[in-house]
Amino acid sequence: MFRVYRILEQLSKMTGLVYRIACTVGGKILQSRKHIVLKILRDLCMQSEQDSTMKKNPVLFVTALFMYSAFIQHSFEPVTSNNVSANVSTISAHILDTTVGQAAQNVNITIYRLEGADHWQKLNEERTNQDGRVSQLVSASQYKAGIYKLHFDVEAYHAERGVKSFYPFIEIVVKCEQDQHYHIPLLLNPFGYTTYRGT
């Protein structure tokens, strides 16, 4: 604790930068030492009325208070490569077989993002569950605004059921913005399909 106190005392000489520094490094430090750091800073703030050194140096107290509030803020913010929470929904899909009125299970969906003028970068590949859904085609860390393509391998799905399909596959291209969830349903039959933006 004495070592941290000495560090804070040095930082108090440049109070204007303290909060910004704490916000920048706080998230990384908290990953492994969150509870220890918060306890030390909290104790420094609470002991200010009893500590003569702290009374003589109000800037030190303000420094500790700023760092404590910054660490508190970061302790509730999951860190990802593009500042998007790992729990954020990005692009999901749902397939309904309108021929039988049931969810289309075990359909392979591959998602791509357009990079540059004409290169489709493969991001992920998933299969629909028993409800015909894939809840997250692109992870939060991979997601960004752009043009995405969903490739549905419907021929294999129909072949398993002994049905001839006019479409060997279906591709849906959508333009997605940042900080939004896109749900893309596919209403499917062997000779036609419908798609729209769902919720």
N, C-alpha and C positions, 0 to 999 in steps of 0.2 A: 504494500500500500504506500510506503514511503517513496518508492521509486516512481509510482504513478503520480504522487503529489509533486515530486520534483519536476516531472515532465510537464504537468499542468502549469506549474509556476513559470517555466520557460515560455510556454505557449501564451501565457497571459500578456506577454510583451507585444504580441501581435494579435490582439483580440479580434480585429476585423476579419481575420482569415480563419479563425478557429471553427466557426460553424460550418463553413464550406469544406474544410479539411475533414471534419467529423463526418459530414454527410457522404463524402467521397469514399473514405476508407471504412466507415462504420459497418456497412453491409458485409464486407469480407471478414472483418474481425469478429463480428457477431456469429459467423458460421461455426466457429470453434470455441469462442470464449465469451459468448453473449452474457450468460448469467454472472460470470465473474466481473466483467467490465461494468455491467449495469449496477451491481452491488457496490463496487468501489466508488463509482461516480455518485450514486445515490447517497452513500455514507458521507462523502465529502460535502454534498449540499446540505444534508441534515445536521452536520456537525459545525456548520459555519458560525452558529450562535455561541458555541462553547469553545471554539478554537481561536485563540488570540491572534495567531498568524493570519487566519482567514479574515478576521475583523480588520486587521491593518491593511489587508490587500483585497479590497472589494472586487477588483478586476479578476482576481483568481477565482473568486466565488462565481462571478458571471461566466467565466470560462468553463468551469465545471458544470454549471447549469446548462449552458449551450450544448456542450458535448453530450450531456445526459439526454437532453431532448432529441438531439440528432440520432443517438443510438436507439432511443425508443422508437423513433420514426422508422428506422431501417429494420428493426426487429420484426416488423409486421409487413415488410415488403419483400416477397420472394424475388430472388435475383435470377434473371435469365439473360441471354446474350443480347436481346434487343429490348429489355425492360418490359417484357410481356409476362404476366403471371403464368405459371405452369398450368393453372387451373382454367385458363381462358379457353372457351370453345372457339374453334376457327372454322373449319369446313367439315360438314357432316353430310351423309347421304342416306337415302331410304329407297328401297325398291319394292314395288308391289306388282305382282303378277295379276293383271286384270282378267286374264283368261280363267283363272280359278279363284280369284278373289282372295289371294293369300300373299303373305310376305315371301319374297324370293330369297331363299337362304343359300349361303355358300357361293355367292357370286363374287368373282374377283374384280376388285376396283383398283386401278392404278392412277395416281395423281401426278401431274407434271406442272411445272411453272415455266412460262415463257421467259427465257433469258436472252437478251439481245433481240435481233430482228427475227430469227427463225429457229432458234435452238430451244427444244423442250427438255428441261432438266427434270429427271425423275426424282420425286421426293419420297414416295411411300407406296406401299401395296398392301391392301387389306381385303378380307373376305367378310361379306355380310353375315350377321349373326342370325339366330333363329327368328328374330323379328324383322329381318331384312335390312338391318341398319348397320352403319359404321358411324360411330359417334365422333371420331376425331381422325380425319384423313391427314391432316398436317399438324405437327406438334407446334406448340406455342413458340418455341425457340426458332423454328424454321419459318414461321409465318411472317409475311409482309405483304403490303399492297402489291397487286400485280394481276396478270392474266393467268388463270389456271385451267388445266384440261383434265377432265375425269374420263377415264377409259373403262367402260363396262364390258366385261367379257361375257356377253349374253349367249353366244352360240353354245358354249360348254354347258351352261345352265339348261338350255332347251334340249340339248342332246341327251343329257342324263334322264330326261323325261320322255324321250322318244318323240320329240316334236321338232319339225323342221322350221328353222328360223330364217326369215328373209334378211336379217341383219347378223353378220358374223360378230360384230361388236358395235357399240354405240359410244360416241365421244361427245361430251358436252363441254363447251368452252365458256368460262365465266370471268368477269372482271370483278375483282375483290378489292375493297378498301381496307385500310388499317382500322383496328379496334371495332370490328364488326364480326358477327357470326353469320355464316352462310350455310343454310340447309338446302340441299338439292335433292328433291324427290324424283324418282323415275317410275312412271306408270307404264308397265311393259306388257306387250303381247307379241306373238311371233311375227306380226306384219305391221306393227306400228308402235309408237311410243309417244309419251307426253312428259314434259318436264317443266318446272317452274321454280321460283324461289320460294321456299317454305319458311317455316318458323321453328 
